[in-house]
Amino acid sequence: MKILRTHSADEFINWSGSLRFIPGWQVWPATEEAVCIYVRDAAVRSRKIRVVGSGHSSSALVQTPDILMSMRDHRGLIDYDLQASQATIGAGTVLHDLGPVLHDIGLSMQNLGDVDTQTIAGVISTGTHGSGRKLQNISATLVGVRLVTGAGEVVEWSAEEHADLIDAARVSMGLLGIFTALRLQLEPTFRLRRREYSARTDDCLTHLDELADAHRNFDFYWYPRRDEVKLRTLNPPEEPPPALPFARCIKDEEGFSHEIIARERELKFEELEYFVPAAAGPACFREVRRRILEHHRRHVGWRVLYRLIASDPGFLSPVHGRDSVAISVHQNASLPYQDYFDDIESILRAHDGRPHWGKKHSLQGCALASLYPRWTDFMKLRRELDPHGVFLTEAMARLVGEE
Ligand SMILES: Cc1cc2nc3c(=O)[nH]c(=O)nc-3n(C[C@H](O)[C@H](O)[C@H](O)COP(=O)(O)OP(=O)(O)OC[C@H]3O[C@@H](n4cnc5c(N)ncnc54)[C@H](O)[C@@H]3O)c2cc1C
């Protein structure tokens, strides 16, 4: 079997189209051994490797002048334990394919984000999240990893034996190594009822706390042009729906969790998203709303998304140590977004926000370090695991202040 597969590369273009570059080589190793060979070779030749999942991130996480590696041949279910509701999954597995495979063995992921087209390694690596006051981001379900370090060695960690290392690995953007397999804490298969409502913005804000408490998953979209909201809720189907006298139900459907949480997105957009402490969420949103109504409504029709995420211990998780509200603004991918994002970003930062690693933001180095209590621990581990800086491209070095 040919285990090293390479071709000199075409241009890489991310999902939204705003990140483009031509890597030296694109490689898709067939085996873990081949991943190690590529990494050792890159270390000797001072080349940089970045791993790409589905290419949905729009920050420069996967940009590299040298080797762009895909783990597309490391997909699928590796093993599982029904009693513990855990499964080990190939790092390149796409969530949309994973749902039915887990369903067939009676398991399912606790939550998903808005879409399921990303890879499992990609969502873990950037802290991808859905919404629900008691629900954590997907990386919080990581209980074990196999990883190829920057020295080209395979290490295997579990949450039981290496709690700190797993907490570092949760949201690590490919800086500690290349995941080949991930073990996740799952749940027995479950169904959800999805209801969506339209409502006046002020009514939604008045009842925000009750809404967050009453529903397993809750978020809302605010539409600047109409100044109205769409509430999205997901609950166990057997539970009677909470009364929402101020809202009009516009959608009511039911299905297994993997069929009903994520949606399809065809229209391409750019996005800026920050996580602010949960208590600051409503005031921060009110300020964003005011600023958009006053300055941006003519140019921006795209909605603003308000989501809730429970805290987790990931060293670089944007919700590290604090329950959070994620506020994101969008712009059509074919329209200018920078001035709009810069203006809104200043509000989100003023509320002690931390940016989503995979979306547009302007923070680097010290500005990021000061937001994360375990930053120094993460960077120390990064240097130990990647002594030659194989994964530290210029863009990543600037991002984490390790130039
Ligand atoms: C339409 C759309 C909807 C989205 N919805 C949400 C949402 O609801 N919630 C949310 O939080 N985010 C959301 N995102 C952001 C998205 O989930 C993240 O950008 C995610 O990281 C993308 O996964 P990916 O597989 O495309 O990874 P990529 O973008 O290709 O890579 C992301 C990171 O993972 C690293 N990586 C990938 N594979 C490996 C590996 N094997 N080992 C080590 N590192 C690896 C990469 O190096 C990079 O640092 C959305 C993005 C889009 C385009």
The ligand as a MOL file (V3000), in Angstrom:
LIG
                    3D

  0  0  0     0  0            999 V3000
M  V30 BEGIN CTAB
M  V30 COUNTS 53 58 0 0 0
M  V30 BEGIN ATOM
M  V30 1 C -21.3490 27.3970 7.6910 0
M  V30 2 C -20.5700 27.3630 8.9830 0
M  V30 3 C -21.2380 27.1580 10.1690 0
M  V30 4 C -20.5300 27.1380 11.3710 0
M  V30 5 N -21.2260 26.9630 12.5280 0
M  V30 6 C -20.5800 26.9980 13.7180 0
M  V30 7 C -21.2800 26.8530 14.9380 0
M  V30 8 O -22.4950 26.6680 14.9600 0
M  V30 9 N -20.5700 26.9320 16.1010 0
M  V30 10 C -19.2330 27.1600 16.1080 0
M  V30 11 O -18.6460 27.2440 17.1900 0
M  V30 12 N -18.5240 27.2650 14.9600 0
M  V30 13 C -19.1750 27.1880 13.7710 0
M  V30 14 N -18.4590 27.3060 12.6020 0
M  V30 15 C -16.9910 27.3230 12.6720 0
M  V30 16 C -16.4340 25.9090 12.4420 0
M  V30 17 O -17.1260 24.9510 13.2250 0
M  V30 18 C -14.9440 25.8550 12.8410 0
M  V30 19 O -14.2340 26.7660 12.0600 0
M  V30 20 C -14.3640 24.4430 12.6960 0
M  V30 21 O -13.0710 24.4390 13.1920 0
M  V30 22 C -14.3210 23.9710 11.2660 0
M  V30 23 O -13.9730 22.6000 11.2190 0
M  V30 24 P -13.1720 22.0400 9.9620 0
M  V30 25 O -13.2870 20.5640 9.9430 0
M  V30 26 O -13.5750 22.7680 8.7420 0
M  V30 27 O -11.6910 22.4250 10.3690 0
M  V30 28 P -10.6680 23.4380 9.6590 0
M  V30 29 O -11.3090 24.7650 9.5660 0
M  V30 30 O -10.1680 22.8290 8.4190 0
M  V30 31 O -9.5130 23.4630 10.7740 0
M  V30 32 C -9.7700 24.0330 12.0260 0
M  V30 33 C -8.6010 23.7830 12.9670 0
M  V30 34 O -8.5360 22.3910 13.2650 0
M  V30 35 C -7.2130 21.9450 13.0640 0
M  V30 36 N -7.2720 20.5300 12.7060 0
M  V30 37 C -8.0320 19.9310 11.7630 0
M  V30 38 N -7.7910 18.6080 11.7400 0
M  V30 39 C -6.8490 18.3640 12.6850 0
M  V30 40 C -6.1850 17.1930 13.1540 0
M  V30 41 N -6.4090 15.9880 12.6190 0
M  V30 42 N -5.2870 17.3210 14.1590 0
M  V30 43 C -5.0310 18.5340 14.7240 0
M  V30 44 N -5.6290 19.6550 14.3160 0
M  V30 45 C -6.5360 19.5810 13.3100 0
M  V30 46 C -6.6880 22.8140 11.9430 0
M  V30 47 O -5.2810 22.7950 11.8810 0
M  V30 48 C -7.2440 24.1570 12.3760 0
M  V30 49 O -6.4250 24.7220 13.3420 0
M  V30 50 C -19.1270 27.3210 11.3920 0
M  V30 51 C -18.4370 27.5350 10.1820 0
M  V30 52 C -19.1560 27.5600 8.9830 0
M  V30 53 C -18.4160 27.7990 7.7060 0
M  V30 END ATOM
M  V30 BEGIN BOND
M  V30 1 1 1 2
M  V30 2 1 2 3
M  V30 3 2 2 52
M  V30 4 2 3 4
M  V30 5 1 4 5
M  V30 6 1 4 50
M  V30 7 2 5 6
M  V30 8 1 6 7
M  V30 9 1 6 13
M  V30 10 2 7 8
M  V30 11 1 7 9
M  V30 12 1 9 10
M  V30 13 2 10 11
M  V30 14 1 10 12
M  V30 15 2 12 13
M  V30 16 1 13 14
M  V30 17 1 14 15
M  V30 18 1 14 50
M  V30 19 1 15 16
M  V30 20 1 16 17
M  V30 21 1 16 18
M  V30 22 1 18 19
M  V30 23 1 18 20
M  V30 24 1 20 21
M  V30 25 1 20 22
M  V30 26 1 22 23
M  V30 27 1 23 24
M  V30 28 2 24 25
M  V30 29 1 24 26
M  V30 30 1 24 27
M  V30 31 1 27 28
M  V30 32 2 28 29
M  V30 33 1 28 30
M  V30 34 1 28 31
M  V30 35 1 31 32
M  V30 36 1 32 33
M  V30 37 1 33 34
M  V30 38 1 33 48
M  V30 39 1 34 35
M  V30 40 1 35 36
M  V30 41 1 35 46
M  V30 42 1 36 37
M  V30 43 1 36 45
M  V30 44 2 37 38
M  V30 45 1 38 39
M  V30 46 1 39 40
M  V30 47 2 39 45
M  V30 48 1 40 41
M  V30 49 2 40 42
M  V30 50 1 42 43
M  V30 51 2 43 44
M  V30 52 1 44 45
M  V30 53 1 46 47
M  V30 54 1 46 48
M  V30 55 1 48 49
M  V30 56 2 50 51
M  V30 57 1 51 52
M  V30 58 1 52 53
M  V30 END BOND
M  V30 END CTAB
M  END
